[in-house]
């Protein structure tokens, strides 16, 4: 009888130990999957890197153009906004929500990565310099399912432009125009795909060539 009681007690203790071990395992945070060399690439290629913070995602239409508007915020930087202009089909098909994201902006390329889930959205602009940029990235860095964008506009302080006197002026001077695929001023910078021209003022946009 005593042996039976001892055996039952041992089994109960073992079950309790296994239960708490499983609970501790479930409480552990998921492994975060960050982009390789994100900050380094942004510095080398004149882009912007945002490792971890909230990104508010809004799909809207501005001046007749479908766009994805991303507002990046965390405790370390002032809010930055990225506008991704898309064809109507890509815009309609895109299912994306506000969340905690990692962001890598390289003018013709933008990668939006959710470290905890591994969800990744890659946008690229087919314009001059894209192939040259792609060969500077690590092998297989871009998704084969990258979404082709009409243009990507970055609003906010871009480190690579801080040495440009025009960028430092308070006025957001006009720049770009027909025949121009990219432009920058003190407010923003934009890169557009072939067949569109870039324009910069208080905001940066892509307009279809006539």
C-alpha positions, 0 to 999 in steps of 0.5 A, a space after each residue: 500500500 505504501 509503495 502504491 502511495 509513493 508511486 502515485 505521489 511521484 507520478 503527480 509530482 512529475 505531472 506537475 513539473 511537466 505542466 509548469 515546464 510547458 507553461 514556461 515554454 509557452 511564456 517565452 517570446 517567439 524568436 524575432 527574425 530581423 533583416 540581415 544587415 539592415 542598418 548597414 545597408 541603409 548607411 551604405 546605400 543612402 537609405 533609412 532603417 527602422 528596426 522596431 516600432 509601430 507602423 500605422 498602415 492606411 490604404 487610401 486614394 490621393 489625387 486619384 492615385 491608389 497609395 499605401 501610407 505608412 507612418 513609422 513611430 517609436 520612442 527614438 525618432 520623430 514620425 516618418 511617413 512612407 507613401 507607396 503608390 500602387 496600380 489599382 490591382 496590386 492595391 486592391 489585392 494587398 492585405 496588410 494591417 498596422 503592427 510592429 514592423 522593421 522597415 528598410 527603405 532604399 529609394 527603389 526598394 522598401 521592405 516591411 518585415 514583421 519580426 515576430 511572425 516572419 510576415 514580409 512585404 517587399 516593394 520595388 520600383 522598376 526604374 534606372 538604378 534598380 538592377 545596380 542596387 539589387 546586385 549590392 544586396 546579399 544573395 536572395 535578399 529580395 522576395 520573389 513575390 516583390 510587389 511592383 510599385 509606381 513609386 515610393 516617397 519618403 517624408 521625413 529626415 533622410 540621413 543620406 541627404 543631411 549634407 545637401 544644403 538644399 535639403 537643409 533649407 526650411 522651404 520645400 522647393 519644387 523639384 522634378 518634373 517631366 522626364 525625371 524619375 526621382 527628386 528630393 527636397 527638405 520635405 521628402 524624396 521620391 523615386 518613380 518607375 519608368 513611364 511616370 515622372 517625379 515631382 517634389 514640393 510640400 509632398 512628393 508624388 509620381 505622375 503618369 507621363 503623357 
